[in-house]
Amino acid sequence: PEGRVVFGATVTVYDVDTDEEYAYCIKGQSESDPSNGCISISSPIAQALLGKEEGDEVSFNTPGGKRVLEIVEVG
């Protein structure tokens, strides 16, 4: 469905805490390249985003603490 986060999608998110936007593409483990915005489907952020839609807010835990992201666009 349009606007839903799936494997292979590029997701633009807004970080509520830092007031910044990031774009992530969700790839397989061997294709992930975090420095270029490609994250593994098994990563905590990808797991939190999968199945969500534009406008949804997701929260997940990182080593640095809990993060809250709002999904701006799914491409």
C-alpha positions in Angstrom: 0.0 0.0 0.0 1.1 3.5 -0.8 2.6 5.3 2.2 3.3 2.2 4.2 6.8 1.2 5.3 8.0 -2.0 3.7 11.3 -3.7 2.9 13.1 -1.7 0.2 11.3 1.5 1.0 13.0 4.9 1.6 11.5 6.5 4.7 11.9 10.1 5.7 11.5 10.7 9.4 11.4 13.6 11.7 13.3 13.3 15.0 11.2 15.1 17.6 14.1 15.5 20.1 16.7 16.9 17.7 14.3 18.7 15.4 16.0 17.1 12.4 14.9 15.0 9.4 16.6 11.8 8.3 16.0 9.5 5.3 16.6 5.8 5.7 16.3 3.0 3.1 15.5 -0.4 4.5 17.7 -3.1 3.1 18.9 -6.6 3.8 21.6 -7.3 6.3 24.3 -7.6 3.6 23.2 -4.4 1.9 23.0 -2.2 4.9 25.3 0.9 4.9 24.3 3.1 7.8 26.7 5.9 6.9 24.8 6.3 3.6 21.4 6.0 5.2 20.7 2.3 4.4 19.7 0.4 7.5 19.3 -3.3 8.0 15.8 -4.7 8.2 16.7 -6.3 11.4 17.8 -3.1 13.1 15.7 -1.7 15.9 14.7 1.4 13.9 13.7 -0.6 10.9 11.7 -3.0 13.1 9.9 0.0 14.6 9.1 1.5 11.2 7.9 -1.6 9.3 4.2 -1.6 8.7 3.7 2.0 9.8 2.4 4.8 7.6 3.0 8.4 6.8 2.1 10.5 9.8 2.6 7.7 12.3 4.9 8.2 15.3 7.2 5.4 16.4 9.4 5.0 19.4 12.2 2.5 20.0 15.1 2.0 22.3 18.7 2.7 21.4 21.9 2.4 23.4 21.6 6.1 24.0 18.0 5.9 25.2 14.5 6.0 23.8 13.9 7.8 20.4 10.7 9.1 19.0 10.4 9.6 15.2 7.5 10.8 13.1 7.2 9.3 9.6 7.1 12.2 7.1 7.2 10.4 3.8 7.5 6.9 2.4 9.0 6.4 -1.0 
